[in-house]
Amino acid sequence: MIKYDYVVVGSGLFGATFACMARRQGKKCLVIDKRPHLGGNVYCERKEGINVHKYGAHIFHTSNKQVWDFVNSFTEFNRYTNSPVANYKGELYNLPFNMNTFYQMWHVRTPEEAQAKITEQKVEALQTLEGREPVNLEEQALVLVGKDIYEKLIRGYTEKQWGRSCKELPAFIIRRLPVRLVFDNNYFNDTYQGIPIGGYNKLIDGLLEGIETRINADFFENRTYWESLADRIVFTGQIDEFYDYRFGKLEYRTVRFEEETLDMPNYQGNAVVNYTEREVPYTRIIEHKHFEMFGDAVYQCPKTIISKEYSTEWKDGMEPYYPVNDGKNNALYQKYKELADKEEKVIFGGRLAEYRYYDMHQIVTKNLVFKFD
Ligand SMILES: Cc1cc2nc3c(=O)[nH]c(=O)nc-3n(C[C@H](O)[C@H](O)[C@H](O)COP(=O)(O)OP(=O)(O)OC[C@H]3O[C@@H](n4cnc5c(N)ncnc54)[C@H](O)[C@@H]3O)c2cc1C
C-alpha cells in the first residue's frame, strides 16, 4: 500500500517547500490540505483583476540571497517596499518611526533636533520610574520612545492587537523600538523584499509542480488511510490536534477580515494604513491592489478591494493565526513537543506544528537546509 516517501499534511509554504525539496532529492510526495485550495495562509483570491491576500497581507522579505534566488526561480518578485502609514484621529504619520514621522509629530527637521526631542521625552519617562525597571508595556514603551509616539502611534494599536490594556501587557513584548534618524519609510531592514508578480499562488504552483496534491482532505478524518500511504508523515497542522488535545488546547490570536469591493480606483493610496487610535475598532486597512500595481496601473483597474483587520481572541472554528507564546502556552507546547521528539515516522514543521511565529523566509530557509536521508 506504501506509495509515497512522504505524505505532507498541509500545503502552506512549509509543506509546499518541503515537497519541492524532497522531489529534487528524488522522493515521492503526496501533499494534502483540508482547505478547498493550496497555499495555506499565503493563498491569494483573484477578484476584479486584483490578487486579494485572503488570510492577511503577506510581504516577502529576506537578507538571505539563496532564499531570494530560490523563490524568484519560480516566479519573479516585484519591487514592492512595505511603507505603512499610521492614521491617528485623522493625522497621518509615516512608519516605521523615522525622520518623516518626527517631522510630522514635532516639525523637527534635522536628526539632531529629532534626537533632542526623543531624549527629552525619554528622560521624563525615566524620572517617573525613579530608578526601577519598567514593569509593563506602557512603561517600557515610554522609556524607549517617549510619550508622544507612545500615545499616538503605539498605545491604541497595541491594545487592539492584544485585546488588553498596555498596563496589563508584559514589558518584554517590546524590548526594542527602533527609531531611524533618516528619511526612510521602508519598514523592513532586509536586503530583499517584494511580492510575487501575479500573486503567491504562482509561487505555490511552482513549488508543487509535478507533485500530487489533494484538497478538501482533512488528515484527521482519515488518519489511518493517509498514514498507510507513506513511510513518513510531514505534519504542518496544529500539534495539539495531532495528539487529540490530550494535555489541553494551545491558544492563539486571530484576525477577522472584513472585505469590501469599492467602485473607485484608489481608496487610501497605500497598501497598509494602521489605525492607531483605540476608538476605531479595526487595526489596519489593507488595499490589496497596491501590492502589485504601481503608478498608472492603479488607475487602469477601475475598482479596488480593501480588508479591515480586527484582531480577535481565537475560539474553535476560527483560523489559528498567531501562537500566544506566554509561559502557560509554552509549557503546554513543551509537553506536546516531548511526544513529537519521540516520533520516528513524523516530522513536525511550520507555524502550527512548532507553535511558533515564523516569517516566510524562515520557513523557506528551514526546508532549504533540511537533510533528507
Ligand atoms: C495574518 C498573517 C500575516 C502574515 N504576514 C507575513 C508577512 O507579511 N511576511 C512574512 O514573511 N510572513 C508573514 N506571515 C507568516 C506566514 O504566513 C508564515 O510564515 C507561513 O505562511 C507559514 O506557513 P505554514 O506552512 O507553516 O503554515 P500555513 O500557511 O498555515 O499552512 C498550514 C496548512 O496546513 C493545513 N492543515 C492544517 N491542519 C490540517 C489537517 N488536519 N489536514 C489537512 N491540512 C491541514 C492548513 O489548511 C494550511 O493550509 C503572516 C502570518 C499571518 C497569520
The ligand as an SDF file (V2000), in Angstrom:
LIG
                    3D

 53 58  0  0  0  0  0  0  0  0999 V2000
   -2.0810   37.3760    9.2420 C   0  0  0  0  0  0  0  0  0  0  0  0
   -0.6720   36.9540    8.8970 C   0  0  0  0  0  0  0  0  0  0  0  0
    0.1550   37.8030    8.1760 C   0  0  0  0  0  0  0  0  0  0  0  0
    1.4550   37.4070    7.8590 C   0  0  0  0  0  0  0  0  0  0  0  0
    2.2590   38.2500    7.1410 N   0  0  0  0  0  0  0  0  0  0  0  0
    3.5170   37.8870    6.8350 C   0  0  0  0  0  0  0  0  0  0  0  0
    4.3800   38.7520    6.1070 C   0  0  0  0  0  0  0  0  0  0  0  0
    3.9990   39.8620    5.7350 O   0  0  0  0  0  0  0  0  0  0  0  0
    5.6340   38.3230    5.8300 N   0  0  0  0  0  0  0  0  0  0  0  0
    6.1040   37.1010    6.2270 C   0  0  0  0  0  0  0  0  0  0  0  0
    7.2530   36.7590    5.9370 O   0  0  0  0  0  0  0  0  0  0  0  0
    5.3020   36.2450    6.9050 N   0  0  0  0  0  0  0  0  0  0  0  0
    4.0340   36.6060    7.2210 C   0  0  0  0  0  0  0  0  0  0  0  0
    3.2140   35.7400    7.9160 N   0  0  0  0  0  0  0  0  0  0  0  0
    3.7300   34.4020    8.2640 C   0  0  0  0  0  0  0  0  0  0  0  0
    3.4530   33.3700    7.1480 C   0  0  0  0  0  0  0  0  0  0  0  0
    2.0620   33.2560    6.9570 O   0  0  0  0  0  0  0  0  0  0  0  0
    4.0150   32.0170    7.5710 C   0  0  0  0  0  0  0  0  0  0  0  0
    5.4140   32.0900    7.6850 O   0  0  0  0  0  0  0  0  0  0  0  0
    3.7130   30.8750    6.5990 C   0  0  0  0  0  0  0  0  0  0  0  0
    2.5020   31.0000    5.9500 O   0  0  0  0  0  0  0  0  0  0  0  0
    3.7210   29.6100    7.3880 C   0  0  0  0  0  0  0  0  0  0  0  0
    3.4970   28.5150    6.5460 O   0  0  0  0  0  0  0  0  0  0  0  0
    2.9920   27.1450    7.1430 P   0  0  0  0  0  0  0  0  0  0  0  0
    3.0140   26.1790    6.0260 O   0  0  0  0  0  0  0  0  0  0  0  0
    3.7530   26.8130    8.3810 O   0  0  0  0  0  0  0  0  0  0  0  0
    1.5070   27.4250    7.6720 O   0  0  0  0  0  0  0  0  0  0  0  0
    0.1280   27.6260    6.9070 P   0  0  0  0  0  0  0  0  0  0  0  0
    0.2600   28.5920    5.8050 O   0  0  0  0  0  0  0  0  0  0  0  0
   -0.8760   27.9150    7.9550 O   0  0  0  0  0  0  0  0  0  0  0  0
   -0.1860   26.1920    6.2870 O   0  0  0  0  0  0  0  0  0  0  0  0
   -0.6720   25.1170    7.0630 C   0  0  0  0  0  0  0  0  0  0  0  0
   -1.6410   24.3360    6.1800 C   0  0  0  0  0  0  0  0  0  0  0  0
   -1.9630   23.1240    6.8350 O   0  0  0  0  0  0  0  0  0  0  0  0
   -3.3160   22.8330    6.5550 C   0  0  0  0  0  0  0  0  0  0  0  0
   -3.8130   21.9020    7.5750 N   0  0  0  0  0  0  0  0  0  0  0  0
   -3.8820   22.1140    8.9050 C   0  0  0  0  0  0  0  0  0  0  0  0
   -4.4050   21.0490    9.5080 N   0  0  0  0  0  0  0  0  0  0  0  0
   -4.6810   20.1390    8.5460 C   0  0  0  0  0  0  0  0  0  0  0  0
   -5.2740   18.8530    8.5410 C   0  0  0  0  0  0  0  0  0  0  0  0
   -5.7120   18.2910    9.6710 N   0  0  0  0  0  0  0  0  0  0  0  0
   -5.3980   18.1900    7.3690 N   0  0  0  0  0  0  0  0  0  0  0  0
   -5.0010   18.7720    6.2020 C   0  0  0  0  0  0  0  0  0  0  0  0
   -4.4660   20.0040    6.1480 N   0  0  0  0  0  0  0  0  0  0  0  0
   -4.3000   20.6850    7.2990 C   0  0  0  0  0  0  0  0  0  0  0  0
   -3.9900   24.2020    6.6240 C   0  0  0  0  0  0  0  0  0  0  0  0
   -5.2360   24.1880    5.9460 O   0  0  0  0  0  0  0  0  0  0  0  0
   -2.9490   25.0800    5.9460 C   0  0  0  0  0  0  0  0  0  0  0  0
   -3.1930   25.1830    4.5630 O   0  0  0  0  0  0  0  0  0  0  0  0
    1.9290   36.1420    8.2780 C   0  0  0  0  0  0  0  0  0  0  0  0
    1.1040   35.2970    9.0280 C   0  0  0  0  0  0  0  0  0  0  0  0
   -0.1780   35.7000    9.3360 C   0  0  0  0  0  0  0  0  0  0  0  0
   -1.0390   34.7760   10.1630 C   0  0  0  0  0  0  0  0  0  0  0  0
  1  2  1  0
  2  3  1  0
  2 52  2  0
  3  4  2  0
  4  5  1  0
  4 50  1  0
  5  6  2  0
  6  7  1  0
  6 13  1  0
  7  8  2  0
  7  9  1  0
  9 10  1  0
 10 11  2  0
 10 12  1  0
 12 13  2  0
 13 14  1  0
 14 15  1  0
 14 50  1  0
 15 16  1  0
 16 17  1  0
 16 18  1  0
 18 19  1  0
 18 20  1  0
 20 21  1  0
 20 22  1  0
 22 23  1  0
 23 24  1  0
 24 25  2  0
 24 26  1  0
 24 27  1  0
 27 28  1  0
 28 29  2  0
 28 30  1  0
 28 31  1  0
 31 32  1  0
 32 33  1  0
 33 34  1  0
 33 48  1  0
 34 35  1  0
 35 36  1  0
 35 46  1  0
 36 37  1  0
 36 45  1  0
 37 38  2  0
 38 39  1  0
 39 40  1  0
 39 45  2  0
 40 41  1  0
 40 42  2  0
 42 43  1  0
 43 44  2  0
 44 45  1  0
 46 47  1  0
 46 48  1  0
 48 49  1  0
 50 51  2  0
 51 52  1  0
 52 53  1  0
M  END
$$$$
